[in-house]
Amino acid sequence: MCLDTNILIWGILSNGKTPKEKEMINKTQAFLKEKFDEKCPLAISVISLAEFMVKIPNEDKNKYLEIFEQNFIILEFNKNTALKAAIF
């Protein structure tokens, strides 16, 4: 299962400012916990990784990269990947 950047962001937020944000955080964290408990392989693209890391302070980037490398399959993205994705 390949996750989008939105899931990564909602999954790490600790609190929301609005009821809708709080709902999204709770839903996403429950979803991720369920998938990790099921040992479901989870993947992210290098594009999602880059989008996520853009807002992370430089001193924390290695910590987050390690978390992603330990818990997710990180998929390269190139022209062939894009063409295959467009078929589905």
PDB file of N, CA, C and O in Angstrom:
ATOM      1  N   MET A   1       0.844  -1.154   0.000  1.00  0.00           N
ATOM      2  CA  MET A   1       0.000   0.000   0.000  1.00  0.00           C
ATOM      3  C   MET A   1       0.898   1.228   0.000  1.00  0.00           C
ATOM      4  O   MET A   1       1.773   1.376   0.853  1.00  0.00           O
ATOM      5  N   CYS A   2       0.668   2.103  -0.968  1.00  0.00           N
ATOM      6  CA  CYS A   2       1.476   3.308  -1.098  1.00  0.00           C
ATOM      7  C   CYS A   2       0.708   4.499  -0.524  1.00  0.00           C
ATOM      8  O   CYS A   2      -0.434   4.762  -0.901  1.00  0.00           O
ATOM      9  N   LEU A   3       1.351   5.202   0.381  1.00  0.00           N
ATOM     10  CA  LEU A   3       0.717   6.320   1.079  1.00  0.00           C
ATOM     11  C   LEU A   3       1.108   7.655   0.470  1.00  0.00           C
ATOM     12  O   LEU A   3       2.231   7.841   0.000  1.00  0.00           O
ATOM     13  N   ASP A   4       0.167   8.570   0.488  1.00  0.00           N
ATOM     14  CA  ASP A   4       0.403   9.917  -0.007  1.00  0.00           C
ATOM     15  C   ASP A   4       0.955  10.789   1.118  1.00  0.00           C
ATOM     16  O   ASP A   4       0.892  10.422   2.291  1.00  0.00           O
ATOM     17  N   THR A   5       1.485  11.925   0.750  1.00  0.00           N
ATOM     18  CA  THR A   5       2.061  12.863   1.714  1.00  0.00           C
ATOM     19  C   THR A   5       1.063  13.266   2.794  1.00  0.00           C
ATOM     20  O   THR A   5       1.437  13.417   3.957  1.00  0.00           O
ATOM     21  N   ASN A   6      -0.200  13.441   2.421  1.00  0.00           N
ATOM     22  CA  ASN A   6      -1.227  13.847   3.401  1.00  0.00           C
ATOM     23  C   ASN A   6      -1.277  12.881   4.577  1.00  0.00           C
ATOM     24  O   ASN A   6      -1.393  13.301   5.728  1.00  0.00           O
ATOM     25  N   ILE A   7      -1.190  11.595   4.286  1.00  0.00           N
ATOM     26  CA  ILE A   7      -1.245  10.582   5.347  1.00  0.00           C
ATOM     27  C   ILE A   7      -0.041  10.725   6.267  1.00  0.00           C
ATOM     28  O   ILE A   7      -0.172  10.588   7.483  1.00  0.00           O
ATOM     29  N   LEU A   8       1.121  10.996   5.704  1.00  0.00           N
ATOM     30  CA  LEU A   8       2.320  11.177   6.536  1.00  0.00           C
ATOM     31  C   LEU A   8       2.147  12.379   7.465  1.00  0.00           C
ATOM     32  O   LEU A   8       2.491  12.318   8.646  1.00  0.00           O
ATOM     33  N   ILE A   9       1.618  13.455   6.923  1.00  0.00           N
ATOM     34  CA  ILE A   9       1.451  14.673   7.725  1.00  0.00           C
ATOM     35  C   ILE A   9       0.416  14.455   8.821  1.00  0.00           C
ATOM     36  O   ILE A   9       0.687  14.739   9.987  1.00  0.00           O
ATOM     37  N   TRP A  10      -0.774  13.952   8.461  1.00  0.00           N
ATOM     38  CA  TRP A  10      -1.808  13.721   9.485  1.00  0.00           C
ATOM     39  C   TRP A  10      -1.325  12.704  10.508  1.00  0.00           C
ATOM     40  O   TRP A  10      -1.685  12.787  11.682  1.00  0.00           O
ATOM     41  N   GLY A  11      -0.515  11.751  10.076  1.00  0.00           N
ATOM     42  CA  GLY A  11      -0.059  10.693  10.976  1.00  0.00           C
ATOM     43  C   GLY A  11       0.906  11.147  12.053  1.00  0.00           C
ATOM     44  O   GLY A  11       1.026  10.495  13.091  1.00  0.00           O
ATOM     45  N   ILE A  12       1.603  12.265  11.820  1.00  0.00           N
ATOM     46  CA  ILE A  12       2.584  12.701  12.821  1.00  0.00           C
ATOM     47  C   ILE A  12       2.131  13.899  13.641  1.00  0.00           C
ATOM     48  O   ILE A  12       2.754  14.237  14.648  1.00  0.00           O
ATOM     49  N   LEU A  13       1.049  14.544  13.214  1.00  0.00           N
ATOM     50  CA  LEU A  13       0.569  15.688  13.990  1.00  0.00           C
ATOM     51  C   LEU A  13       0.071  15.212  15.346  1.00  0.00           C
ATOM     52  O   LEU A  13      -0.543  14.151  15.452  1.00  0.00           O
ATOM     53  N   SER A  14       0.335  15.992  16.366  1.00  0.00           N
ATOM     54  CA  SER A  14      -0.099  15.590  17.711  1.00  0.00           C
ATOM     55  C   SER A  14      -1.403  16.254  18.124  1.00  0.00           C
ATOM     56  O   SER A  14      -2.119  15.733  18.980  1.00  0.00           O
ATOM     57  N   ASN A  15      -1.714  17.381  17.534  1.00  0.00           N
ATOM     58  CA  ASN A  15      -2.996  18.006  17.850  1.00  0.00           C
ATOM     59  C   ASN A  15      -3.438  18.893  16.703  1.00  0.00           C
ATOM     60  O   ASN A  15      -2.617  19.470  15.990  1.00  0.00           O
ATOM     61  N   GLY A  16      -4.736  18.992  16.537  1.00  0.00           N
ATOM     62  CA  GLY A  16      -5.280  19.826  15.483  1.00  0.00           C
ATOM     63  C   GLY A  16      -5.862  21.105  16.046  1.00  0.00           C
ATOM     64  O   GLY A  16      -6.175  21.193  17.233  1.00  0.00           O
ATOM     65  N   LYS A  17      -6.001  22.081  15.190  1.00  0.00           N
ATOM     66  CA  LYS A  17      -6.550  23.368  15.613  1.00  0.00           C
ATOM     67  C   LYS A  17      -8.070  23.405  15.505  1.00  0.00           C
ATOM     68  O   LYS A  17      -8.732  24.149  16.228  1.00  0.00           O
ATOM     69  N   THR A  18      -8.620  22.597  14.597  1.00  0.00           N
ATOM     70  CA  THR A  18     -10.066  22.588  14.386  1.00  0.00           C
ATOM     71  C   THR A  18     -10.604  21.179  14.644  1.00  0.00           C
ATOM     72  O   THR A  18      -9.838  20.216  14.655  1.00  0.00           O
ATOM     73  N   PRO A  19     -11.908  21.056  14.850  1.00  0.00           N
ATOM     74  CA  PRO A  19     -12.484  19.708  15.020  1.00  0.00           C
ATOM     75  C   PRO A  19     -12.195  18.797  13.825  1.00  0.00           C
ATOM     76  O   PRO A  19     -11.944  17.607  14.009  1.00  0.00           O
ATOM     77  N   LYS A  20     -12.228  19.338  12.605  1.00  0.00           N
ATOM     78  CA  LYS A  20     -11.946  18.527  11.411  1.00  0.00           C
ATOM     79  C   LYS A  20     -10.499  18.046  11.413  1.00  0.00           C
ATOM     80  O   LYS A  20     -10.237  16.886  11.094  1.00  0.00           O
ATOM     81  N   GLU A  21      -9.563  18.912  11.765  1.00  0.00           N
ATOM     82  CA  GLU A  21      -8.155  18.498  11.843  1.00  0.00           C
ATOM     83  C   GLU A  21      -7.981  17.411  12.890  1.00  0.00           C
ATOM     84  O   GLU A  21      -7.287  16.424  12.644  1.00  0.00           O
ATOM     85  N   LYS A  22      -8.597  17.573  14.046  1.00  0.00           N
ATOM     86  CA  LYS A  22      -8.502  16.551  15.102  1.00  0.00           C
ATOM     87  C   LYS A  22      -9.069  15.226  14.619  1.00  0.00           C
ATOM     88  O   LYS A  22      -8.510  14.165  14.899  1.00  0.00           O
ATOM     89  N   GLU A  23     -10.178  15.289  13.892  1.00  0.00           N
ATOM     90  CA  GLU A  23     -10.789  14.073  13.347  1.00  0.00           C
ATOM     91  C   GLU A  23      -9.837  13.390  12.363  1.00  0.00           C
ATOM     92  O   GLU A  23      -9.668  12.172  12.413  1.00  0.00           O
ATOM     93  N   MET A  24      -9.211  14.166  11.464  1.00  0.00           N
ATOM     94  CA  MET A  24      -8.299  13.597  10.480  1.00  0.00           C
ATOM     95  C   MET A  24      -7.070  12.983  11.151  1.00  0.00           C
ATOM     96  O   MET A  24      -6.607  11.918  10.741  1.00  0.00           O
ATOM     97  N   ILE A  25      -6.547  13.639  12.164  1.00  0.00           N
ATOM     98  CA  ILE A  25      -5.395  13.105  12.891  1.00  0.00           C
ATOM     99  C   ILE A  25      -5.765  11.777  13.539  1.00  0.00           C
ATOM    100  O   ILE A  25      -5.022  10.804  13.413  1.00  0.00           O
ATOM    101  N   ASN A  26      -6.895  11.722  14.227  1.00  0.00           N
ATOM    102  CA  ASN A  26      -7.317  10.485  14.901  1.00  0.00           C
ATOM    103  C   ASN A  26      -7.557   9.358  13.906  1.00  0.00           C
ATOM    104  O   ASN A  26      -7.125   8.228  14.134  1.00  0.00           O
ATOM    105  N   LYS A  27      -8.239   9.653  12.805  1.00  0.00           N
ATOM    106  CA  LYS A  27      -8.508   8.630  11.787  1.00  0.00           C
ATOM    107  C   LYS A  27      -7.209   8.097  11.182  1.00  0.00           C
ATOM    108  O   LYS A  27      -7.028   6.890  11.025  1.00  0.00           O
ATOM    109  N   THR A  28      -6.315   9.020  10.849  1.00  0.00           N
ATOM    110  CA  THR A  28      -5.065   8.606  10.208  1.00  0.00           C
ATOM    111  C   THR A  28      -4.190   7.802  11.153  1.00  0.00           C
ATOM    112  O   THR A  28      -3.623   6.785  10.755  1.00  0.00           O
ATOM    113  N   GLN A  29      -4.074   8.239  12.386  1.00  0.00           N
ATOM    114  CA  GLN A  29      -3.250   7.500  13.343  1.00  0.00           C
ATOM    115  C   GLN A  29      -3.839   6.119  13.620  1.00  0.00           C
ATOM    116  O   GLN A  29      -3.088   5.155  13.772  1.00  0.00           O
ATOM    117  N   ALA A  30      -5.162   6.002  13.688  1.00  0.00           N
ATOM    118  CA  ALA A  30      -5.798   4.694  13.875  1.00  0.00           C
ATOM    119  C   ALA A  30      -5.546   3.807  12.656  1.00  0.00           C
ATOM    120  O   ALA A  30      -5.259   2.619  12.804  1.00  0.00           O
ATOM    121  N   PHE A  31      -5.651   4.372  11.462  1.00  0.00           N
ATOM    122  CA  PHE A  31      -5.400   3.633  10.225  1.00  0.00           C
ATOM    123  C   PHE A  31      -3.967   3.109  10.202  1.00  0.00           C
ATOM    124  O   PHE A  31      -3.741   1.930   9.932  1.00  0.00           O
ATOM    125  N   LEU A  32      -2.991   3.990  10.486  1.00  0.00           N
ATOM    126  CA  LEU A  32      -1.591   3.571  10.466  1.00  0.00           C
ATOM    127  C   LEU A  32      -1.309   2.504  11.518  1.00  0.00           C
ATOM    128  O   LEU A  32      -0.592   1.540  11.249  1.00  0.00           O
ATOM    129  N   LYS A  33      -1.867   2.671  12.711  1.00  0.00           N
ATOM    130  CA  LYS A  33      -1.667   1.671  13.759  1.00  0.00           C
ATOM    131  C   LYS A  33      -2.205   0.311  13.312  1.00  0.00           C
ATOM    132  O   LYS A  33      -1.561  -0.719  13.508  1.00  0.00           O
ATOM    133  N   GLU A  34      -3.393   0.325  12.712  1.00  0.00           N
ATOM    134  CA  GLU A  34      -3.990  -0.923  12.224  1.00  0.00           C
ATOM    135  C   GLU A  34      -3.104  -1.583  11.177  1.00  0.00           C
ATOM    136  O   GLU A  34      -2.887  -2.793  11.227  1.00  0.00           O
ATOM    137  N   LYS A  35      -2.593  -0.809  10.235  1.00  0.00           N
ATOM    138  CA  LYS A  35      -1.748  -1.369   9.178  1.00  0.00           C
ATOM    139  C   LYS A  35      -0.422  -1.888   9.735  1.00  0.00           C
ATOM    140  O   LYS A  35       0.056  -2.940   9.310  1.00  0.00           O
ATOM    141  N   PHE A  36       0.175  -1.161  10.680  1.00  0.00           N
ATOM    142  CA  PHE A  36       1.413  -1.647  11.297  1.00  0.00           C
ATOM    143  C   PHE A  36       1.150  -2.916  12.098  1.00  0.00           C
ATOM    144  O   PHE A  36       1.952  -3.848  12.048  1.00  0.00           O
ATOM    145  N   ASP A  37       0.033  -2.971  12.841  1.00  0.00           N
ATOM    146  CA  ASP A  37      -0.331  -4.169  13.610  1.00  0.00           C
ATOM    147  C   ASP A  37      -0.543  -5.372  12.692  1.00  0.00           C
ATOM    148  O   ASP A  37      -0.195  -6.499  13.043  1.00  0.00           O
ATOM    149  N   GLU A  38      -1.112  -5.124  11.520  1.00  0.00           N
ATOM    150  CA  GLU A  38      -1.350  -6.186  10.533  1.00  0.00           C
ATOM    151  C   GLU A  38      -0.075  -6.553   9.774  1.00  0.00           C
ATOM    152  O   GLU A  38      -0.067  -7.489   8.975  1.00  0.00           O
ATOM    153  N   LYS A  39       0.986  -5.817  10.027  1.00  0.00           N
ATOM    154  CA  LYS A  39       2.257  -5.996   9.314  1.00  0.00           C
ATOM    155  C   LYS A  39       2.083  -5.809   7.803  1.00  0.00           C
ATOM    156  O   LYS A  39       2.747  -6.465   7.000  1.00  0.00           O
ATOM    157  N   CYS A  40       1.188  -4.911   7.443  1.00  0.00           N
ATOM    158  CA  CYS A  40       0.940  -4.568   6.051  1.00  0.00           C
ATOM    159  C   CYS A  40       2.119  -3.753   5.531  1.00  0.00           C
ATOM    160  O   CYS A  40       2.476  -2.740   6.133  1.00  0.00           O
ATOM    161  N   PRO A  41       2.731  -4.177   4.421  1.00  0.00           N
ATOM    162  CA  PRO A  41       3.844  -3.388   3.887  1.00  0.00           C
ATOM    163  C   PRO A  41       3.329  -2.022   3.412  1.00  0.00           C
ATOM    164  O   PRO A  41       2.398  -1.946   2.610  1.00  0.00           O
ATOM    165  N   LEU A  42       3.933  -0.972   3.904  1.00  0.00           N
ATOM    166  CA  LEU A  42       3.547   0.384   3.538  1.00  0.00           C
ATOM    167  C   LEU A  42       4.688   1.040   2.786  1.00  0.00           C
ATOM    168  O   LEU A  42       5.854   0.912   3.160  1.00  0.00           O
ATOM    169  N   ALA A  43       4.339   1.742   1.726  1.00  0.00           N
ATOM    170  CA  ALA A  43       5.350   2.390   0.898  1.00  0.00           C
ATOM    171  C   ALA A  43       5.038   3.877   0.763  1.00  0.00           C
ATOM    172  O   ALA A  43       3.893   4.313   0.876  1.00  0.00           O
ATOM    173  N   ILE A  44       6.090   4.625   0.521  1.00  0.00           N
ATOM    174  CA  ILE A  44       5.961   6.040   0.167  1.00  0.00           C
ATOM    175  C   ILE A  44       6.882   6.285  -1.018  1.00  0.00           C
ATOM    176  O   ILE A  44       7.901   5.611  -1.169  1.00  0.00           O
ATOM    177  N   SER A  45       6.527   7.241  -1.852  1.00  0.00           N
ATOM    178  CA  SER A  45       7.401   7.570  -2.970  1.00  0.00           C
ATOM    179  C   SER A  45       8.447   8.588  -2.510  1.00  0.00           C
ATOM    180  O   SER A  45       8.278   9.270  -1.498  1.00  0.00           O
ATOM    181  N   VAL A  46       9.508   8.666  -3.267  1.00  0.00           N
ATOM    182  CA  VAL A  46      10.514   9.670  -2.952  1.00  0.00           C
ATOM    183  C   VAL A  46       9.920  11.073  -3.071  1.00  0.00           C
ATOM    184  O   VAL A  46      10.402  12.009  -2.434  1.00  0.00           O
ATOM    185  N   ILE A  47       8.873  11.218  -3.887  1.00  0.00           N
ATOM    186  CA  ILE A  47       8.206  12.513  -4.018  1.00  0.00           C
ATOM    187  C   ILE A  47       7.511  12.867  -2.710  1.00  0.00           C
ATOM    188  O   ILE A  47       7.635  13.994  -2.229  1.00  0.00           O
ATOM    189  N   SER A  48       6.783  11.916  -2.129  1.00  0.00           N
ATOM    190  CA  SER A  48       6.128  12.166  -0.839  1.00  0.00           C
ATOM    191  C   SER A  48       7.156  12.428   0.253  1.00  0.00           C
ATOM    192  O   SER A  48       6.954  13.287   1.111  1.00  0.00           O
ATOM    193  N   LEU A  49       8.251  11.691   0.218  1.00  0.00           N
ATOM    194  CA  LEU A  49       9.313  11.916   1.195  1.00  0.00           C
ATOM    195  C   LEU A  49       9.840  13.344   1.088  1.00  0.00           C
ATOM    196  O   LEU A  49      10.013  14.022   2.101  1.00  0.00           O
ATOM    197  N   ALA A  50      10.095  13.797  -0.131  1.00  0.00           N
ATOM    198  CA  ALA A  50      10.600  15.159  -0.334  1.00  0.00           C
ATOM    199  C   ALA A  50       9.581  16.201   0.118  1.00  0.00           C
ATOM    200  O   ALA A  50       9.939  17.183   0.768  1.00  0.00           O
ATOM    201  N   GLU A  51       8.314  15.987  -0.227  1.00  0.00           N
ATOM    202  CA  GLU A  51       7.271  16.938   0.176  1.00  0.00           C
ATOM    203  C   GLU A  51       7.173  17.026   1.695  1.00  0.00           C
ATOM    204  O   GLU A  51       7.016  18.112   2.252  1.00  0.00           O
ATOM    205  N   PHE A  52       7.266  15.891   2.353  1.00  0.00           N
ATOM    206  CA  PHE A  52       7.185  15.867   3.818  1.00  0.00           C
ATOM    207  C   PHE A  52       8.394  16.576   4.438  1.00  0.00           C
ATOM    208  O   PHE A  52       8.247  17.393   5.348  1.00  0.00           O
ATOM    209  N   MET A  53       9.579  16.254   3.938  1.00  0.00           N
ATOM    210  CA  MET A  53      10.818  16.751   4.547  1.00  0.00           C
ATOM    211  C   MET A  53      11.015  18.253   4.376  1.00  0.00           C
ATOM    212  O   MET A  53      11.783  18.862   5.122  1.00  0.00           O
ATOM    213  N   VAL A  54      10.335  18.859   3.406  1.00  0.00           N
ATOM    214  CA  VAL A  54      10.504  20.281   3.141  1.00  0.00           C
ATOM    215  C   VAL A  54      10.224  21.129   4.387  1.00  0.00           C
ATOM    216  O   VAL A  54      10.872  22.159   4.576  1.00  0.00           O
ATOM    217  N   LYS A  55       9.297  20.731   5.222  1.00  0.00           N
ATOM    218  CA  LYS A  55       8.923  21.523   6.402  1.00  0.00           C
ATOM    219  C   LYS A  55       9.659  21.093   7.681  1.00  0.00           C
ATOM    220  O   LYS A  55       9.459  21.685   8.742  1.00  0.00           O
ATOM    221  N   ILE A  56      10.498  20.076   7.577  1.00  0.00           N
ATOM    222  CA  ILE A  56      11.223  19.568   8.741  1.00  0.00           C
ATOM    223  C   ILE A  56      12.517  20.378   8.910  1.00  0.00           C
ATOM    224  O   ILE A  56      13.254  20.570   7.942  1.00  0.00           O
ATOM    225  N   PRO A  57      12.794  20.848  10.118  1.00  0.00           N
ATOM    226  CA  PRO A  57      14.064  21.577  10.332  1.00  0.00           C
ATOM    227  C   PRO A  57      15.263  20.687   9.975  1.00  0.00           C
ATOM    228  O   PRO A  57      15.238  19.478  10.204  1.00  0.00           O
ATOM    229  N   ASN A  58      16.293  21.292   9.420  1.00  0.00           N
ATOM    230  CA  ASN A  58      17.475  20.536   8.982  1.00  0.00           C
ATOM    231  C   ASN A  58      18.025  19.622  10.063  1.00  0.00           C
ATOM    232  O   ASN A  58      18.445  18.502   9.771  1.00  0.00           O
ATOM    233  N   GLU A  59      18.028  20.085  11.313  1.00  0.00           N
ATOM    234  CA  GLU A  59      18.600  19.270  12.393  1.00  0.00           C
ATOM    235  C   GLU A  59      17.763  18.027  12.701  1.00  0.00           C
ATOM    236  O   GLU A  59      18.247  17.124  13.384  1.00  0.00           O
ATOM    237  N   ASP A  60      16.523  17.959  12.215  1.00  0.00           N
ATOM    238  CA  ASP A  60      15.655  16.798  12.467  1.00  0.00           C
ATOM    239  C   ASP A  60      15.503  15.885  11.258  1.00  0.00           C
ATOM    240  O   ASP A  60      14.910  14.812  11.373  1.00  0.00           O
ATOM    241  N   LYS A  61      16.024  16.286  10.106  1.00  0.00           N
ATOM    242  CA  LYS A  61      15.811  15.509   8.872  1.00  0.00           C
ATOM    243  C   LYS A  61      16.342  14.079   8.978  1.00  0.00           C
ATOM    244  O   LYS A  61      15.664  13.148   8.541  1.00  0.00           O
ATOM    245  N   ASN A  62      17.522  13.879   9.541  1.00  0.00           N
ATOM    246  CA  ASN A  62      18.076  12.520   9.642  1.00  0.00           C
ATOM    247  C   ASN A  62      17.216  11.632  10.529  1.00  0.00           C
ATOM    248  O   ASN A  62      17.047  10.447  10.241  1.00  0.00           O
ATOM    249  N   LYS A  63      16.671  12.192  11.603  1.00  0.00           N
ATOM    250  CA  LYS A  63      15.805  11.424  12.500  1.00  0.00           C
ATOM    251  C   LYS A  63      14.565  10.927  11.745  1.00  0.00           C
ATOM    252  O   LYS A  63      14.190   9.759  11.855  1.00  0.00           O
ATOM    253  N   TYR A  64      13.937  11.819  10.982  1.00  0.00           N
ATOM    254  CA  TYR A  64      12.748  11.429  10.225  1.00  0.00           C
ATOM    255  C   TYR A  64      13.087  10.456   9.109  1.00  0.00           C
ATOM    256  O   TYR A  64      12.339   9.510   8.861  1.00  0.00           O
ATOM    257  N   LEU A  65      14.211  10.681   8.431  1.00  0.00           N
ATOM    258  CA  LEU A  65      14.622   9.772   7.370  1.00  0.00           C
ATOM    259  C   LEU A  65      14.816   8.367   7.923  1.00  0.00           C
ATOM    260  O   LEU A  65      14.405   7.390   7.297  1.00  0.00           O
ATOM    261  N   GLU A  66      15.429   8.261   9.075  1.00  0.00           N
ATOM    262  CA  GLU A  66      15.625   6.951   9.708  1.00  0.00           C
ATOM    263  C   GLU A  66      14.279   6.288  10.027  1.00  0.00           C
ATOM    264  O   GLU A  66      14.112   5.087   9.817  1.00  0.00           O
ATOM    265  N   ILE A  67      13.338   7.062  10.526  1.00  0.00           N
ATOM    266  CA  ILE A  67      12.002   6.525  10.825  1.00  0.00           C
ATOM    267  C   ILE A  67      11.348   5.997   9.548  1.00  0.00           C
ATOM    268  O   ILE A  67      10.781   4.905   9.538  1.00  0.00           O
ATOM    269  N   PHE A  68      11.432   6.776   8.480  1.00  0.00           N
ATOM    270  CA  PHE A  68      10.833   6.334   7.217  1.00  0.00           C
ATOM    271  C   PHE A  68      11.532   5.093   6.678  1.00  0.00           C
ATOM    272  O   PHE A  68      10.867   4.166   6.216  1.00  0.00           O
ATOM    273  N   GLU A  69      12.849   5.060   6.727  1.00  0.00           N
ATOM    274  CA  GLU A  69      13.587   3.907   6.208  1.00  0.00           C
ATOM    275  C   GLU A  69      13.288   2.636   7.001  1.00  0.00           C
ATOM    276  O   GLU A  69      13.286   1.544   6.433  1.00  0.00           O
ATOM    277  N   GLN A  70      13.037   2.762   8.292  1.00  0.00           N
ATOM    278  CA  GLN A  70      12.755   1.592   9.127  1.00  0.00           C
ATOM    279  C   GLN A  70      11.319   1.103   8.993  1.00  0.00           C
ATOM    280  O   GLN A  70      11.051  -0.076   9.228  1.00  0.00           O
ATOM    281  N   ASN A  71      10.391   1.981   8.621  1.00  0.00           N
ATOM    282  CA  ASN A  71       8.977   1.626   8.666  1.00  0.00           C
ATOM    283  C   ASN A  71       8.270   1.584   7.318  1.00  0.00           C
ATOM    284  O   ASN A  71       7.143   1.097   7.230  1.00  0.00           O
ATOM    285  N   PHE A  72       8.907   2.084   6.274  1.00  0.00           N
ATOM    286  CA  PHE A  72       8.261   2.162   4.970  1.00  0.00           C
ATOM    287  C   PHE A  72       9.205   1.703   3.872  1.00  0.00           C
ATOM    288  O   PHE A  72      10.426   1.810   3.993  1.00  0.00           O
ATOM    289  N   ILE A  73       8.622   1.195   2.811  1.00  0.00           N
ATOM    290  CA  ILE A  73       9.374   0.952   1.587  1.00  0.00           C
ATOM    291  C   ILE A  73       9.396   2.298   0.860  1.00  0.00           C
ATOM    292  O   ILE A  73       8.345   2.900   0.638  1.00  0.00           O
ATOM    293  N   ILE A  74      10.573   2.765   0.496  1.00  0.00           N
ATOM    294  CA  ILE A  74      10.685   4.049  -0.194  1.00  0.00           C
ATOM    295  C   ILE A  74      10.886   3.760  -1.681  1.00  0.00           C
ATOM    296  O   ILE A  74      11.891   3.178  -2.091  1.00  0.00           O
ATOM    297  N   LEU A  75       9.907   4.180  -2.470  1.00  0.00           N
ATOM    298  CA  LEU A  75       9.890   3.875  -3.898  1.00  0.00           C
ATOM    299  C   LEU A  75      10.513   4.994  -4.722  1.00  0.00           C
ATOM    300  O   LEU A  75      10.180   6.167  -4.552  1.00  0.00           O
ATOM    301  N   GLU A  76      11.414   4.617  -5.609  1.00  0.00           N
ATOM    302  CA  GLU A  76      11.971   5.569  -6.563  1.00  0.00           C
ATOM    303  C   GLU A  76      10.864   5.946  -7.544  1.00  0.00           C
ATOM    304  O   GLU A  76       9.933   5.169  -7.753  1.00  0.00           O
ATOM    305  N   PHE A  77      10.953   7.090  -8.126  1.00  0.00           N
ATOM    306  CA  PHE A  77       9.951   7.516  -9.095  1.00  0.00           C
ATOM    307  C   PHE A  77      10.663   8.061 -10.318  1.00  0.00           C
ATOM    308  O   PHE A  77      11.467   8.990 -10.236  1.00  0.00           O
ATOM    309  N   ASN A  78      10.346   7.457 -11.455  1.00  0.00           N
ATOM    310  CA  ASN A  78      10.951   7.892 -12.708  1.00  0.00           C
ATOM    311  C   ASN A  78       9.900   7.785 -13.814  1.00  0.00           C
ATOM    312  O   ASN A  78       8.726   7.539 -13.537  1.00  0.00           O
ATOM    313  N   LYS A  79      10.315   7.965 -15.043  1.00  0.00           N
ATOM    314  CA  LYS A  79       9.387   7.950 -16.165  1.00  0.00           C
ATOM    315  C   LYS A  79       8.649   6.611 -16.267  1.00  0.00           C
ATOM    316  O   LYS A  79       7.438   6.590 -16.486  1.00  0.00           O
ATOM    317  N   ASN A  80       9.360   5.509 -16.112  1.00  0.00           N
ATOM    318  CA  ASN A  80       8.714   4.186 -16.205  1.00  0.00           C
ATOM    319  C   ASN A  80       7.693   3.989 -15.094  1.00  0.00           C
ATOM    320  O   ASN A  80       6.617   3.437 -15.326  1.00  0.00           O
ATOM    321  N   THR A  81       8.026   4.436 -13.894  1.00  0.00           N
ATOM    322  CA  THR A  81       7.085   4.333 -12.782  1.00  0.00           C
ATOM    323  C   THR A  81       5.836   5.147 -13.081  1.00  0.00           C
ATOM    324  O   THR A  81       4.722   4.679 -12.846  1.00  0.00           O
ATOM    325  N   ALA A  82       6.003   6.338 -13.586  1.00  0.00           N
ATOM    326  CA  ALA A  82       4.868   7.205 -13.918  1.00  0.00           C
ATOM    327  C   ALA A  82       3.967   6.565 -14.963  1.00  0.00           C
ATOM    328  O   ALA A  82       2.742   6.615 -14.843  1.00  0.00           O
ATOM    329  N   LEU A  83       4.562   5.966 -15.985  1.00  0.00           N
ATOM    330  CA  LEU A  83       3.767   5.319 -17.034  1.00  0.00           C
ATOM    331  C   LEU A  83       3.018   4.111 -16.488  1.00  0.00           C
ATOM    332  O   LEU A  83       1.862   3.892 -16.849  1.00  0.00           O
ATOM    333  N   LYS A  84       3.652   3.324 -15.624  1.00  0.00           N
ATOM    334  CA  LYS A  84       2.975   2.172 -15.023  1.00  0.00           C
ATOM    335  C   LYS A  84       1.838   2.627 -14.120  1.00  0.00           C
ATOM    336  O   LYS A  84       0.762   2.027 -14.121  1.00  0.00           O
ATOM    337  N   ALA A  85       2.069   3.673 -13.358  1.00  0.00           N
ATOM    338  CA  ALA A  85       1.030   4.184 -12.459  1.00  0.00           C
ATOM    339  C   ALA A  85      -0.165   4.698 -13.253  1.00  0.00           C
ATOM    340  O   ALA A  85      -1.305   4.591 -12.801  1.00  0.00           O
ATOM    341  N   ALA A  86       0.088   5.248 -14.419  1.00  0.00           N
ATOM    342  CA  ALA A  86      -0.987   5.805 -15.248  1.00  0.00           C
ATOM    343  C   ALA A  86      -1.895   4.712 -15.823  1.00  0.00           C
ATOM    344  O   ALA A  86      -3.029   4.995 -16.210  1.00  0.00           O
ATOM    345  N   ILE A  87      -1.414   3.486 -15.881  1.00  0.00           N
ATOM    346  CA  ILE A  87      -2.208   2.369 -16.406  1.00  0.00           C
ATOM    347  C   ILE A  87      -3.302   1.963 -15.420  1.00  0.00           C
ATOM    348  O   ILE A  87      -4.380   1.536 -15.832  1.00  0.00           O
ATOM    349  N   PHE A  88      -3.031   2.094 -14.130  1.00  0.00           N
ATOM    350  CA  PHE A  88      -3.973   1.618 -13.126  1.00  0.00           C
ATOM    351  C   PHE A  88      -4.994   2.610 -12.827  1.00  0.00           C
ATOM    352  O   PHE A  88      -5.869   2.364 -11.998  1.00  0.00           O
TER     353      PHE A  88
END
